[in-house]
Amino acid sequence: MRKSIYILSLAVLLVLALSASKKTVTIFMIGDSTMANKPYDNEKPERGWGMALQGFFTDKVVIDNHAVNGRSSKSFIDEGRWQVVLDKIKPGDYVVIQFGHNDEKPKADRHTDPGSTFDANLTKFITETREKGGKPILMNAVVRRNFQSKDAVNDDDEKLRNTVFTGEKKVEGDVLVDTHGEYIVAPRNVAKATNTLFVDANKVTHDLEQGLGPEKSKLLHMWFKPGENPSIPNGREDNTHYNVYGAHVVAGLLVDEMAKVAPELAKYVRHYDFIVAADGKGNYMDLQKAVDDAPYGKKTVIRILNGMWKKPNVPKGKKIKFSLSENASWAYLF
């Protein structure tokens, strides 16, 4: 009898240990198009930085991105999108909050005022996250690529998807000019007033784009010449939205800032050389292409986020290590 109880106890402990080892933390993302998941079919290159974030964590962290193009803190609440997130939050989860790009727009269904309605909405997200046992991380808006000497006329960032590449040489200076005003100050004030973790995403991206300068900073954004990408035959000039490269650069910078303000996340953060994902969340969707682009003679770690993959051909002289997530596997033929 005692032996049976002992064996049963061991079995229970084993099950609990396995359950604990598989326990994950969810990071919910709420925000606008600069953070959102984007269509990735037909080689579409636009990405939000939140779409790229999963590739910077181990399997212990799951990114649940609810950011949506064109939304402000007001419309995100009014459309019931916040309630969907709130219903899913579990104790120990995180909620990353980043609005501002659309709150500053004049349309009544989106507009809020810093120091007033904008602050109230941010406070609502924070308070209700905490009531569910979650941990809010507040961020201010990422910068627009604006090196123009005069104020940029931009009443709707979503209209930028209808622009085409003109090739016209615009008069730009060497200094990045802010377009957000008090909308980047308000989140900092709210974070201080509510004792909330805060990441100054505006400064991080400002320093990035200013450091690159007027020409190289275009490489982060949806700047494409006609014929350069098959999904954008006429090209595009878009200083707000990120391409695949830009989203991954920004995600890599912001994940490190998140780990600074929430040190308990740091042990899950990883910076892989290449990230491959079937759903567009990596910087590659073709595993063989990632292998082909890997340098010779240098150890390269390729993270595979999801999907079933045929083992690629690795040329002699390349030192490649594959890191498969729980959602990825090799396709074996029997």
C-alpha positions in Angstrom: 0.0 0.0 0.0 2.8 2.4 1.0 4.6 1.5 -2.2 1.5 2.3 -4.3 1.1 5.7 -2.5 4.8 6.4 -3.1 4.6 5.6 -6.8 1.4 7.7 -7.1 3.1 10.6 -5.4 6.0 10.5 -7.7 3.6 10.4 -10.7 1.8 13.5 -9.4 5.1 15.3 -8.8 6.2 14.4 -12.3 3.0 15.8 -13.9 3.3 19.0 -11.8 7.0 19.4 -12.9 6.1 18.9 -16.5 3.2 21.4 -16.3 5.5 23.9 -14.6 8.2 23.5 -17.3 5.6 24.2 -20.0 4.1 27.2 -18.3 4.3 30.3 -20.5 3.9 34.0 -20.1 1.7 35.9 -22.6 2.6 39.4 -23.7 -0.5 41.1 -25.2 0.2 43.9 -27.6 -2.3 46.7 -28.1 -1.6 49.6 -30.5 -1.7 50.8 -34.1 -0.3 49.9 -37.5 3.4 50.5 -36.4 2.9 47.5 -34.1 0.3 45.4 -35.9 0.4 42.0 -37.7 0.2 42.4 -41.5 -0.7 40.3 -44.5 2.4 38.4 -45.7 1.1 36.6 -48.8 2.5 37.4 -52.3 5.7 38.8 -50.8 4.0 41.7 -49.1 6.8 43.4 -47.2 5.0 45.6 -44.6 5.3 44.6 -41.0 4.6 46.0 -37.5 7.3 45.7 -34.9 5.0 43.6 -32.8 4.6 41.1 -35.6 8.4 40.5 -35.4 8.6 40.3 -31.6 8.0 36.5 -31.1 11.4 35.8 -32.8 13.2 37.5 -29.9 11.8 35.2 -27.2 12.1 31.6 -26.2 9.1 29.4 -26.1 8.4 30.5 -22.6 6.9 33.7 -23.9 4.0 33.9 -26.3 3.2 37.1 -28.1 -0.5 37.8 -28.7 -0.6 40.8 -30.9 -4.0 42.7 -31.0 -2.7 45.9 -32.5 -4.7 47.0 -35.6 -4.0 49.5 -38.4 -5.5 52.9 -37.9 -6.6 52.5 -34.3 -6.3 55.1 -31.5 -6.7 54.5 -27.8 -10.3 55.7 -28.3 -11.3 53.5 -31.2 -9.5 50.5 -29.8 -11.9 50.8 -26.8 -15.0 51.8 -28.6 -14.7 48.9 -31.1 -14.6 46.4 -28.2 -11.0 45.4 -29.0 -9.8 46.2 -25.5 -12.5 44.0 -23.9 -11.3 41.0 -26.0 -7.8 41.4 -24.6 -9.0 42.1 -21.1 -11.0 38.8 -21.1 -7.9 36.9 -21.9 -5.4 38.3 -19.4 -4.2 35.9 -16.7 -2.1 36.8 -13.6 1.5 37.2 -14.6 0.8 38.2 -18.2 2.0 41.5 -19.7 0.2 44.1 -21.7 2.3 46.4 -24.0 0.4 49.6 -24.7 1.4 51.9 -27.5 -0.8 54.6 -29.0 -0.5 58.1 -30.3 -0.1 58.0 -34.1 -3.9 58.0 -34.6 -5.0 59.8 -31.4 -3.5 63.0 -32.8 -5.6 62.7 -36.0 -8.6 65.1 -36.2 -11.4 62.5 -37.0 -13.9 62.4 -34.1 -13.9 58.6 -33.9 -10.2 58.5 -33.2 -9.1 61.8 -31.7 -8.1 62.2 -28.1 -6.3 65.1 -26.3 -3.0 64.6 -24.4 -3.4 65.6 -20.7 -7.1 64.7 -20.9 -8.8 61.9 -22.9 -5.6 60.3 -24.1 -4.3 60.1 -20.6 -7.6 58.7 -19.4 -7.6 55.9 -21.9 -4.0 54.9 -21.1 -4.9 54.9 -17.4 -7.9 52.7 -18.1 -5.7 50.1 -19.9 -3.3 50.2 -17.0 -5.9 50.0 -14.2 -7.9 47.2 -15.8 -4.8 45.2 -16.6 -3.7 45.3 -13.0 -7.2 44.3 -11.8 -6.7 41.0 -13.8 -3.3 40.4 -12.3 -1.5 41.5 -15.4 1.6 43.8 -15.7 1.2 46.8 -18.0 4.2 48.2 -20.0 3.4 51.6 -21.4 5.3 52.9 -24.5 5.0 56.2 -26.4 4.7 56.3 -30.2 7.6 55.4 -32.5 8.9 58.2 -34.7 7.9 59.0 -38.2 10.8 59.3 -40.6 10.5 63.1 -41.0 13.7 64.9 -42.1 11.7 67.7 -43.9 12.5 71.2 -43.0 8.8 72.0 -42.9 6.0 70.3 -41.0 4.8 67.1 -42.6 1.2 67.3 -43.8 -0.2 63.9 -42.8 -3.8 63.6 -41.6 -4.0 59.8 -42.0 -1.0 57.4 -41.9 -3.2 54.8 -43.6 -3.4 56.8 -46.7 0.4 56.3 -47.2 -0.4 52.8 -48.5 -1.9 54.5 -51.6 1.2 56.6 -52.3 3.5 55.6 -55.2 7.2 56.1 -55.7 7.8 59.4 -57.6 11.5 59.6 -57.5 11.2 63.3 -56.8 14.0 64.6 -54.7 12.4 66.1 -51.6 14.2 68.8 -49.6 15.3 67.2 -46.4 17.6 68.3 -43.6 19.9 66.2 -41.5 17.8 66.5 -38.3 14.8 64.3 -37.6 11.8 66.5 -36.9 9.2 65.4 -34.3 5.6 65.0 -35.5 3.9 63.8 -32.3 4.3 66.8 -29.9 2.6 66.2 -26.5 1.4 62.7 -27.6 4.8 61.3 -26.7 5.0 63.2 -23.5 1.6 62.1 -22.1 2.4 58.4 -21.8 5.5 59.3 -19.8 3.4 61.4 -17.5 0.8 58.7 -17.1 3.5 56.1 -16.4 4.9 58.3 -13.7 1.5 59.1 -12.1 0.5 55.4 -12.1 3.9 53.9 -11.3 3.8 51.9 -14.5 6.8 50.4 -16.4 7.6 52.7 -19.2 9.7 52.3 -22.4 10.6 55.5 -24.3 10.0 54.0 -27.8 10.1 57.4 -29.3 13.6 58.1 -28.1 14.8 54.6 -29.1 13.5 55.0 -32.7 14.5 58.6 -32.9 18.1 57.7 -32.1 18.0 54.8 -34.6 16.7 56.9 -37.5 18.8 60.0 -36.7 21.8 57.8 -36.5 21.1 56.3 -39.9 20.3 59.7 -41.5 17.9 60.8 -44.3 18.9 58.1 -46.8 19.7 55.0 -44.9 16.7 55.4 -42.6 14.5 54.8 -45.7 15.7 51.2 -45.5 13.5 50.7 -42.4 10.3 51.9 -44.0 8.0 51.1 -46.9 10.2 52.9 -49.5 10.2 50.8 -52.7 11.0 51.7 -56.3 8.7 50.5 -59.1 9.3 46.9 -59.8 11.4 46.4 -56.6 8.7 44.3 -54.9 6.0 42.4 -56.9 3.2 43.3 -54.4 3.9 47.0 -54.9 4.4 47.4 -58.7 4.3 51.2 -58.6 6.6 51.4 -55.6 5.8 53.4 -52.4 7.1 56.3 -50.3 5.9 55.7 -46.7 7.7 57.3 -43.8 5.5 55.7 -41.1 5.3 52.0 -41.7 8.1 49.4 -41.4 9.2 46.8 -43.9 10.5 43.4 -42.8 14.0 44.7 -42.0 12.8 47.8 -40.2 10.3 45.9 -38.0 13.0 43.4 -36.9 15.5 46.2 -36.1 12.9 48.1 -34.0 11.6 44.9 -32.3 15.2 44.0 -31.4 15.8 47.4 -29.8 12.5 47.5 -28.0 12.7 44.0 -26.6 15.9 44.9 -24.9 14.2 48.0 -23.4 11.4 45.8 -22.2 13.9 43.5 -20.5 15.4 46.5 -18.7 12.2 47.7 -17.2 10.9 44.1 -16.6 14.1 42.2 -15.7 12.1 39.0 -15.2 11.7 38.9 -19.0 15.4 39.2 -19.7 16.1 35.4 -19.3 13.7 34.7 -22.1 15.1 37.2 -24.6 17.2 36.0 -27.5 18.9 37.6 -30.5 19.2 35.1 -33.3 21.1 35.7 -36.5 18.2 34.8 -38.7 14.5 34.1 -37.9 12.4 31.9 -40.2 8.6 31.7 -39.9 5.9 30.4 -42.2 3.5 33.1 -41.1 5.7 36.1 -41.9 6.8 36.8 -38.3 10.5 36.1 -39.2 12.9 38.0 -41.4 12.7 35.0 -43.7 9.9 32.8 -45.0 12.3 30.6 -47.0 14.6 28.5 -44.9 16.9 27.6 -47.7 17.3 31.4 -48.5 18.3 32.0 -44.9 20.9 29.3 -45.2 22.2 30.7 -48.5 22.5 34.2 -46.9 24.4 32.9 -43.9 28.1 33.8 -43.9 30.8 31.2 -44.4 33.1 30.4 -41.4 31.0 32.2 -38.8 28.7 30.4 -36.4 25.1 31.3 -37.4 22.0 30.5 -35.4 18.8 30.2 -37.4 15.6 30.3 -35.3 12.6 28.5 -36.8 9.4 29.8 -35.3 6.7 27.6 -36.8 5.8 25.3 -39.7 7.1 22.0 -41.0 10.3 22.3 -43.0 12.4 20.2 -45.3 16.0 20.1 -44.1 17.9 22.6 -46.2 21.2 22.0 -48.0 24.0 23.5 -45.9 27.1 24.2 -48.0 30.4 23.0 -46.6 32.1 25.8 -44.7 28.9 27.2 -43.1 28.6 26.7 -39.4 24.8 26.8 -38.9 22.8 25.8 -35.8 19.0 25.4 -36.1 16.9 26.4 -33.2 13.4 25.0 -33.6 10.5 26.3 -31.5 7.8 24.1 -30.1 5.7 25.0 -33.1 8.2 24.0 -35.7 9.4 20.6 -36.9 11.4 18.8 -39.7 9.4 17.1 -42.4 10.7 13.5 -42.5 9.7 11.1 -45.3 9.2 7.5 -44.3 
